Amino acid sequence: MASTLEKENESKDKDYVLAKSLGGGPLGIGDPNDRSLRKAESEIMIPQKMKLKAKTERCAEEVKKFGECAKEKGLMMPFLCRAVAKEMGNCLSAAYSDPSFVDQCTKEYLDERSEYRRTGVKAKAKKKEAVM
C-alpha cells in the first residue's frame, strides 16, 4: 500500500505550471519557437520592459536632468521641477507611442522568453553571471 507521501509526489508529477497547450519544449516550460503572447505578457511584461528601456536608453538625459533637479530642490521639487518633469514626460510618452519601439521591445521580450524556454536560465541570472 502506497503511503500518503508517495501519493502526494505522484500527484505533483502530474501538476504543471503551465496549461498543457503552453507546456512542452525541451524543459517542459513552453515551446521556445512559440511567438504568441499571453494577455499578461502583452499588458504587463512588455510595458515594463518598454518603461525600463525608455528610462535607461531613449530618455536617459531627461531622466537624469529630472533626478538632479529633484535632488537639488528637495521638498520644493513638485513646484520647481515642473518644466523638467514635463520634458521627461513628453519624451517617455513619445517613446511609448512609437510603434517601432513597441515592436523592438516585444521582439526582445520574445527572444528572452525563447532563450529561457530553451535553457531554463533567466536573462537576469545570465547578466549576473557575466558580471561576476
Phi, psi and omega in degrees: 000133183282139179285166180294329178295317178295322179295320178297317180296321178296317181291327178293326179296331183272343179282142180238150177290316180254161173297154182304326180292335180264348181279197180098198182079177185294332182248003180077016180248014176130156179284121181297336182269357180287123181252011179278154182247139172277165182300317181298324180291314183287333182261341183238303188294313182291316175300325175298316179296319179297317181298313180297314182294321179294319181290325185266337184243302187289316186241032184300320181294316180294319179296320179295315178300316180296318179298318179294318179297315181297319180294320182289319187272340177063233183293339180273003182308315181301332183265322187268349182246021182299316183296317180292320179295320179294319178299315178296315179299319178296318179297314180295319179298319178297321179294316182294330183267358179280114183300325180292325177293318178299314179297319180298313180294321178297316179298316179297318179298313181297323177295317178295318179296319179297316179296320177297316180294330180283319187252332184085004180252126180286156183298322180297320179294323179295319178296320181296318179294322182293327181287322183287000000 
